[in-house]
Amino acid sequence: MQPGITLRNHYCIIKSLGKGGFGDTYLAQDEDLPGKPKCVVKHLRPKSSNPGILPIAKTLFEREANTLDKLGKYHQQIPELLAHFQEEGEFYLVQEYIDGEDISKELIPNKKSSESYTVKLLKDILEVLAFVHQENVIHRDIKPQNLMRRRQDGKIVLIDFGAVKEISTLVINAAGQTTVTVAVGTPGYMPSEQAIGKPKFSSDIYAVGMIGIQALTGRKPHHLPEDKRTGNITTTPFYFGETITTELANYRGNYTYASAPTGSYIQKTTEVGSFPPNNFGLYDMHGNVWEWCQDVWHYNYDTAPTDGSVWESGEQSNSDSKVLRGGSWYDLPKSCRCANRVRRFPMGQDEDIGFRLVMG
């Protein structure tokens, strides 16, 4: 749409804010209200010209508009829905304009954000997301561009809910069934279950976690290393790189890993803080003591959960044994890798097994 076009003799288009596969977004002004306040117009149109799509798209549009109306009315960090309407088979949402910038402007490539900034950012996002999930809504497209820092008060505002975008992806297949052509979401911030069209509440949490990693590392998700077998984001064998030294962790230092030199062998645990923390501010993630996990032991990972939930049952499991991770002061360095796991019985006692208490 060109600037100057007026929708419903009411909303005058000022300029384009963005174009994408799901539709176009415009900055507009409300000609009927005093002061002609700014607003945002989202223009959504089905890709398919099949007439059978229109009633289905209309039903979906009405449902999602009602959801946005409910969310925006009851939370100040979600834009209020001002109007929704259909014209000539195309759909329009009019929402409150948020004066500010999205947080992609804050997450500068190759610049690591501080732990305090990252923790506060994640808390701010999760406070809004908790309300959304309480209303039984999955956002489905959480990414820096959809998180606005409101200029007035510095609060995070969650915009651009993904479910509405399904309208633009509807098609009717050869069997006459209505389907969506692509999964709604953004690669890098979208977990595997969402990519196959089965989003869960935890899918949004995954996206928030990826934003946290981006803030701490200065690297966008598509620049992070991936597991070639699963496609999931992975890291180096140790949080600090490809190898390990006794200046970084407490392990049996007279043995080596990869190209690292031999080092000291303390032969006992050390006080927390004796070695540097990882990017999340946690100490001794490699070495010092093995740590208990909530997961029970499984003999393989063939049916492991993909949504981040605890794995406490299933075939090939042994509920009497729990998973341990981390490595110990008397273990070889290869036992201190990120991916290393062993099993023990919870009732057993040993001087190399402990637990971590994290204060937030």
C-alpha positions as CSV (number, residue, x, y, z in Angstrom):
1,M,0.0,0.0,0.0
2,Q,1.2,3.5,-0.8
3,P,1.4,6.3,1.8
4,G,-1.8,8.3,1.9
5,I,-4.1,5.4,1.3
6,T,-6.9,5.3,4.0
7,L,-8.5,2.1,5.2
8,R,-12.2,2.2,6.2
9,N,-12.0,6.0,5.9
10,H,-10.2,5.8,9.3
11,Y,-6.6,4.6,9.2
12,C,-4.3,6.6,6.9
13,I,-1.1,4.8,5.9
14,I,2.1,6.8,6.7
15,K,4.9,4.4,5.7
16,S,5.9,0.7,5.4
17,L,7.4,-0.8,8.5
18,G,8.3,-4.2,6.9
19,K,7.3,-6.8,4.3
20,G,7.6,-10.5,4.6
21,G,6.2,-13.8,3.6
22,F,3.4,-13.6,6.1
23,G,2.2,-10.1,5.1
24,D,3.0,-6.4,5.3
25,T,3.1,-4.0,8.3
26,Y,2.5,-0.3,8.1
27,L,2.7,2.8,10.3
28,A,-0.6,4.7,10.1
29,Q,-2.5,7.4,12.0
30,D,-6.1,7.3,13.2
31,E,-7.9,10.2,11.4
32,D,-10.9,10.0,13.7
33,L,-9.3,10.6,17.1
34,P,-8.0,13.9,18.5
35,G,-4.3,14.4,17.8
36,K,-4.5,11.6,15.1
37,P,-2.5,9.1,17.2
38,K,-0.2,6.6,15.4
39,C,-1.1,3.0,15.1
40,V,0.2,-0.2,13.4
41,V,-1.7,-1.8,10.5
42,K,-0.9,-5.5,9.7
43,H,-2.1,-6.6,6.3
44,L,-2.5,-10.4,6.0
45,R,-3.5,-12.2,2.8
46,P,-3.7,-16.0,2.1
47,K,-1.2,-17.2,-0.5
48,S,-3.8,-19.5,-2.1
49,S,-6.5,-18.1,-4.4
50,N,-8.7,-21.2,-3.8
51,P,-12.1,-19.9,-2.7
52,G,-12.3,-22.7,-0.1
53,I,-9.5,-21.1,1.9
54,L,-11.4,-17.9,2.6
55,P,-14.0,-19.1,5.2
56,I,-11.2,-21.1,7.0
57,A,-8.9,-18.1,7.0
58,K,-11.8,-15.9,8.3
59,T,-12.5,-18.3,11.2
60,L,-8.8,-18.4,12.1
61,F,-8.5,-14.6,11.8
62,E,-11.5,-14.0,14.1
63,R,-10.2,-16.5,16.7
64,E,-6.7,-15.0,16.8
65,A,-8.1,-11.4,16.8
66,N,-10.1,-12.3,19.9
67,T,-7.0,-13.7,21.5
68,L,-5.0,-10.6,20.8
69,D,-7.8,-8.4,22.1
70,K,-7.9,-10.3,25.4
71,L,-4.1,-10.2,25.8
72,G,-3.7,-6.5,25.0
73,K,-6.5,-5.5,27.3
74,Y,-5.1,-7.2,30.4
75,H,-1.3,-6.6,30.0
76,Q,0.4,-3.4,29.5
77,Q,3.4,-5.0,27.8
78,I,1.3,-6.4,24.9
79,P,0.0,-4.0,22.2
80,E,-3.7,-3.3,22.5
81,L,-5.8,-4.5,19.5
82,L,-7.7,-1.4,18.2
83,A,-9.6,-3.0,15.2
84,H,-9.7,-6.0,13.0
85,F,-11.6,-6.3,9.7
86,Q,-11.7,-8.0,6.3
87,E,-11.8,-6.4,2.9
88,E,-11.9,-8.2,-0.5
89,G,-10.6,-11.4,0.9
90,E,-7.7,-9.8,2.7
91,F,-7.3,-9.3,6.5
92,Y,-6.2,-6.3,8.6
93,L,-5.2,-5.9,12.2
94,V,-4.8,-2.4,13.7
95,Q,-2.8,-2.4,16.9
96,E,-1.4,0.1,19.4
97,Y,1.9,1.7,18.2
98,I,4.8,1.1,20.5
99,D,7.3,4.0,20.5
100,G,10.7,2.4,20.9
101,E,13.2,0.0,19.2
102,D,13.4,-3.7,19.2
103,I,16.2,-5.3,21.2
104,S,18.1,-6.4,18.1
105,K,19.6,-2.9,18.3
106,E,21.0,-3.9,21.8
107,L,22.4,-7.3,20.8
108,I,25.4,-6.1,18.9
109,P,27.1,-8.9,16.8
110,N,30.4,-10.1,18.4
111,K,29.8,-8.0,21.5
112,K,29.2,-10.1,24.7
113,S,26.5,-8.6,27.0
114,S,27.1,-8.6,30.7
115,E,25.6,-11.3,32.9
116,S,23.5,-8.7,34.8
117,Y,22.1,-7.3,31.6
118,T,21.2,-10.7,30.3
119,V,19.6,-11.9,33.5
120,K,17.4,-8.7,33.6
121,L,16.5,-9.0,29.9
122,L,15.4,-12.7,30.3
123,K,13.4,-11.9,33.5
124,D,11.6,-9.0,31.7
125,I,10.7,-11.3,28.7
126,L,9.6,-14.2,30.9
127,E,7.4,-12.0,33.0
128,V,5.3,-11.1,29.9
129,L,5.5,-14.6,28.6
130,A,4.2,-16.1,31.8
131,F,1.0,-14.1,31.4
132,V,0.7,-15.2,27.7
133,H,1.1,-18.8,28.7
134,Q,-1.4,-18.5,31.6
135,E,-3.9,-17.4,28.9
136,N,-3.2,-20.7,27.1
137,V,-1.4,-18.9,24.2
138,I,1.8,-19.9,22.5
139,H,3.6,-16.9,20.9
140,R,5.5,-19.0,18.4
141,D,7.8,-16.3,17.0
142,I,9.9,-14.9,19.9
143,K,13.0,-13.3,18.6
144,P,14.8,-9.9,19.2
145,Q,12.8,-8.2,16.4
146,N,9.6,-9.0,18.2
147,L,10.7,-7.6,21.6
148,M,10.3,-3.8,21.7
149,R,12.1,-1.7,24.3
150,R,9.4,1.0,25.0
151,R,11.0,4.4,25.1
152,Q,8.6,5.7,27.7
153,D,9.6,3.4,30.6
154,G,12.2,1.0,29.2
155,K,9.9,-2.1,29.5
156,I,9.9,-5.0,27.1
157,V,6.8,-5.2,24.9
158,L,6.0,-8.5,23.2
159,I,4.7,-8.0,19.6
160,D,3.8,-10.0,16.5
161,F,2.1,-13.2,17.7
162,G,2.9,-16.0,15.3
163,A,-0.5,-17.7,15.2
164,V,-2.1,-14.9,13.1
165,K,0.5,-15.6,10.4
166,E,-1.0,-19.0,9.7
167,I,-3.6,-17.1,7.6
168,S,-0.9,-16.4,5.0
169,T,0.2,-20.0,4.8
170,L,-3.1,-21.8,4.3
171,V,-3.5,-24.1,1.2
172,I,-5.8,-26.9,0.2
173,N,-3.9,-30.0,-0.7
174,A,-4.8,-32.7,-3.3
175,A,-7.0,-34.5,-0.8
176,G,-9.0,-31.4,-0.2
177,Q,-7.6,-30.9,3.3
178,T,-6.6,-27.5,4.6
179,T,-2.9,-27.3,5.7
180,V,-0.3,-24.7,6.3
181,T,2.6,-24.4,3.9
182,V,5.4,-23.5,6.3
183,A,5.9,-23.7,10.1
184,V,5.4,-20.3,11.8
185,G,8.5,-19.2,13.5
186,T,12.1,-18.0,12.8
187,P,15.0,-20.4,12.2
188,G,17.5,-20.3,15.0
189,Y,14.9,-19.4,17.6
190,M,12.5,-22.2,16.7
191,P,13.0,-25.7,18.3
192,S,12.6,-28.9,16.4
193,E,9.0,-29.7,17.5
194,Q,7.9,-26.3,16.3
195,A,9.6,-26.7,12.9
196,I,7.4,-29.7,12.2
197,G,4.2,-27.8,13.2
198,K,3.9,-29.0,16.8
199,P,4.7,-26.0,19.0
200,K,4.5,-26.3,22.8
201,F,4.7,-23.7,25.6
202,S,8.3,-24.9,26.0
203,S,9.0,-23.8,22.4
204,D,8.7,-20.2,23.5
205,I,11.1,-20.9,26.4
206,Y,13.6,-22.3,23.9
207,A,13.4,-19.1,21.9
208,V,14.0,-17.0,25.1
209,G,17.0,-19.2,25.9
210,M,18.5,-18.7,22.5
211,I,18.2,-14.9,23.0
212,G,20.1,-15.3,26.3
213,I,22.8,-17.3,24.5
214,Q,23.0,-14.6,21.8
215,A,23.3,-11.9,24.4
216,L,26.1,-13.7,26.3
217,T,28.1,-14.8,23.3
218,G,27.5,-12.0,20.8
219,R,26.7,-14.6,18.2
220,K,23.4,-15.0,16.4
221,P,21.8,-18.6,16.5
222,H,22.8,-19.4,12.9
223,H,26.5,-18.7,13.8
224,L,26.5,-21.2,16.7
225,P,27.8,-24.7,16.0
226,E,25.3,-27.4,15.4
227,D,25.2,-31.1,16.0
228,K,25.3,-32.5,12.4
229,R,23.1,-35.5,13.4
230,T,20.3,-33.7,15.2
231,G,20.6,-30.1,13.9
232,N,20.5,-28.9,17.5
233,I,22.7,-26.1,18.8
234,T,25.8,-27.5,20.4
235,T,29.1,-26.2,21.8
236,T,32.7,-27.2,22.0
237,P,33.7,-30.1,24.3
238,F,34.1,-27.6,27.2
239,Y,32.4,-24.3,27.7
240,F,35.7,-22.5,27.3
241,G,36.8,-24.2,24.1
242,E,38.2,-27.4,22.5
243,T,40.4,-28.5,25.3
244,I,40.9,-28.1,29.1
245,T,43.7,-27.2,31.5
246,T,44.1,-27.3,35.3
247,E,43.9,-23.5,35.3
248,L,40.3,-23.8,34.2
249,A,39.0,-26.8,36.1
250,N,39.8,-29.3,38.9
251,Y,40.6,-32.8,37.5
252,R,43.4,-35.3,37.4
253,G,45.9,-33.0,35.7
254,N,48.7,-35.4,35.0
255,Y,46.5,-36.6,32.1
256,T,45.8,-34.5,29.1
257,Y,42.9,-33.8,26.6
258,A,43.6,-33.0,23.0
259,S,46.5,-30.5,22.7
260,A,46.4,-29.3,26.3
261,P,49.6,-29.7,28.5
262,T,49.7,-31.7,31.7
263,G,49.0,-29.7,34.9
264,S,48.5,-30.0,38.6
265,Y,46.7,-32.8,40.4
266,I,45.1,-31.3,43.6
267,Q,43.6,-34.6,44.7
268,K,40.7,-32.9,46.6
269,T,37.8,-30.6,46.0
270,T,38.3,-26.8,45.9
271,E,36.3,-23.9,47.1
272,V,33.7,-22.5,44.6
273,G,35.3,-19.6,42.8
274,S,38.8,-21.1,42.6
275,F,38.3,-21.4,38.8
276,P,36.6,-19.0,36.4
277,P,32.8,-19.3,35.8
278,N,31.2,-20.0,32.5
279,N,29.2,-17.4,30.5
280,F,26.2,-18.0,32.6
281,G,28.0,-17.3,35.9
282,L,28.1,-20.9,37.0
283,Y,31.3,-22.3,38.6
284,D,32.9,-25.7,38.3
285,M,30.7,-26.9,35.4
286,H,33.7,-29.2,34.5
287,G,35.5,-31.0,37.3
288,N,35.5,-30.7,41.1
289,V,32.4,-32.9,41.7
290,W,30.0,-34.9,39.7
291,E,26.5,-33.4,39.9
292,W,23.1,-35.2,40.0
293,C,20.6,-34.7,37.2
294,Q,16.8,-35.3,37.6
295,D,16.8,-37.7,34.6
296,V,16.8,-41.4,35.3
297,W,19.4,-43.4,33.4
298,H,18.6,-44.6,29.9
299,Y,20.8,-46.9,27.8
300,N,20.4,-44.7,24.7
301,Y,18.8,-41.4,23.7
302,D,16.5,-42.7,20.9
303,T,13.3,-41.5,22.5
304,A,14.6,-38.6,24.6
305,P,12.3,-35.6,25.0
306,T,12.9,-32.7,22.6
307,D,11.0,-30.1,24.6
308,G,13.5,-29.8,27.5
309,S,11.4,-31.8,29.9
310,V,12.8,-34.2,32.4
311,W,13.2,-37.8,31.2
312,E,11.9,-39.9,34.0
313,S,10.4,-42.9,32.3
314,G,10.3,-44.9,29.1
315,E,11.7,-48.0,27.5
316,Q,15.4,-48.8,28.1
317,S,15.4,-46.9,31.4
318,N,16.6,-47.8,34.8
319,S,14.6,-45.9,37.4
320,D,17.0,-47.0,40.2
321,S,19.9,-45.1,38.6
322,K,20.2,-41.3,38.2
323,V,22.3,-39.4,35.6
324,L,25.5,-37.7,36.8
325,R,27.4,-35.0,34.9
326,G,30.4,-32.8,35.3
327,G,33.5,-34.9,36.2
328,S,35.4,-35.0,39.4
329,W,38.8,-33.9,40.9
330,Y,40.2,-37.4,40.4
331,D,38.7,-38.1,37.0
332,L,40.5,-37.9,33.6
333,P,39.9,-34.7,31.6
334,K,37.8,-36.6,29.0
335,S,35.2,-37.2,31.8
336,C,34.8,-33.5,32.2
337,R,33.4,-32.9,28.7
338,C,30.0,-31.2,28.3
339,A,28.4,-34.3,26.8
340,N,29.8,-36.8,29.3
341,R,27.2,-38.7,31.4
342,V,27.5,-41.5,33.9
343,R,25.0,-43.3,36.2
344,R,24.9,-43.9,40.0
345,F,22.4,-45.1,42.6
346,P,21.0,-42.2,44.6
347,M,21.4,-44.1,47.9
348,G,25.1,-44.6,47.3
349,Q,27.7,-42.3,48.9
350,D,31.0,-41.1,47.5
351,E,33.3,-38.2,48.1
352,D,33.3,-37.1,44.4
353,I,29.5,-36.5,44.1
354,G,27.8,-33.3,45.2
355,F,25.1,-30.8,44.2
356,R,24.9,-27.2,43.1
357,L,22.9,-24.4,44.7
358,V,22.4,-21.5,42.3
359,M,21.2,-18.2,43.8
360,G,19.3,-15.9,41.4
